[in-house]
Amino acid sequence: QVQLVESGGGLVQPGGSLRLSCAASGFTFSSAPMRWDRQAPGKERELVASISSLGGSTTYADSVKGRFTISRNNAKNTVDLQMNSLKPEDTAVYYCNAPRFNAWGQGTQVTVSS
């Protein structure tokens, strides 16, 4: 079955960096667009970044443009989210998802705090 497993979350100070990774299995990864979404306490889940199946096209939420980078490795079935210049408002649970299969990972907590 489709499975997505995130890793790489944690506690980081403002201005710091984290790299999230998502390992996918159970489907043809190289043909699937992928996304990272996040949900902060008391807020709705929102799109952070998306990437096309071959990685040639990416989109970002305005709030993370210039700070976050989404990438994928179709040989390893992974999609990553490099997060730089982190701000307290980036604190959320981050989810990897494959929209074509309506599949979500369990989420990984990112906390930005001094």
C-alpha positions, 0 to 999 in steps of 0.5 A, a space after each residue: 500500500 501507499 506509505 509516506 514516512 517523514 523524518 528530520 523535524 525537531 527544535 531549532 532556534 530562529 534563523 536556523 535550518 532543518 532538512 525534512 525528508 519523506 520516504 515513499 513506497 507502494 506506488 510509482 514515485 517517479 510519476 507522482 507530483 509531491 507536496 509538503 503541507 503544514 498545520 500550526 496549532 489552531 490553524 488550517 493545514 496549508 500548502 508549503 511547497 509542491 514539486 512535479 513528478 520529474 522535479 522540473 517544476 516547483 511552487 511555494 507558499 509566499 510565506 516560505 519563498 526564498 527560504 525553503 527548497 523542495 527537491 526529490 530523488 526519484 532513484 531513492 523515492 524521497 522528497 525533501 524540504 530544506 528549510 533555512 532562515 526559520 521563523 517562529 511562525 514556521 512552527 507546525 507539524 509538517 506532512 508529506 503527501 502524494 495528492 494523486 493517491 490522497 496519501 499522507 504521512 504521519 507528520 513531523 513536528 518542527 518547532 522554532 523557538 529560542 
